[in-house]
């Protein structure tokens, strides 16, 4: 039987959430770093890009969509491993 988490009487430590300091860079520099990241890592999630590069997820979303619209990046809707 699995032990359920009880916040009042717990022997299980809750997960630790790591604080990430976002980098503040010009838009064009973020764009270049995202392009390079995608060249190196072929199949990525936007959240992975944001976490690894320490960019705001909203900025990553905006830049990725722009790169897709400009046919610089492609999209794969293949969820198989």
N, C-alpha and C positions, 0 to 999 in steps of 0.2 A: 504494500500500500504506500502510495506517494505521500510524503509529508507536505501539507499545505502551509503556505506562508501565513503566519499570524503576527500582525504588527504589535500586538500587546505582549505576547509571550513567545518570542522567537529565538530559536537557536540557529536560524539560517540568516546569513548576512544578505541584505538586499543588494542588488547590483549597484556598482559605483558608476555614476555618470561623469565622464571626463569633460572638463571645460575646455573648449577650443577657442583660441584667440584668432579671430579672423584677420586676414591680411588686407590692408587697404592699398590697392594698386589702381592705376589708371585702367579704364575699360579696355583699351587696345592691348595692354600688357596681359590682362586677364584672358582676353580672347586668344592671344598667342600661346599662353601656357596651357589653356584648355585644348587647343588644337594639338600641341605637342603631346599632352597627356593621352589624348585619344589615339595618336599614332603609335604610342608605346603600348598602351593597354587597349587591345582591340575591342573587347566587349565590356562596357562599363555602364554603371548606373550613374545618374546625375548626382545622387547623394554620395557616391564614392568619390567623384571628382571634387565635390564641395569639401568633403572631409579631408581628402589627401592634400588638396591644394590650399586648404583653409580659406575658402571663398564662401560668401553668402550663397545659400542654395537658390535664392531668387535670382541672383546675378548669373549663376551657372545656368539656370533654366532659360533665362532671357538670351544668353549668349549661344547656348546649344540650339535653341530654336532659330536664331538668326543664321547660324552656320548651316543648319538643315535647309532653311529657305534659300540660302545662297548656293546650295549644292556643294558645300565644302565638306560636310559630314553626311553620311547616309544613316538610315534608320533600319534596324532589323527588328521585326516583331516576332522573331523566332525565340520562344521561351524554352526550347529544349536545351539540355546541357551538352 
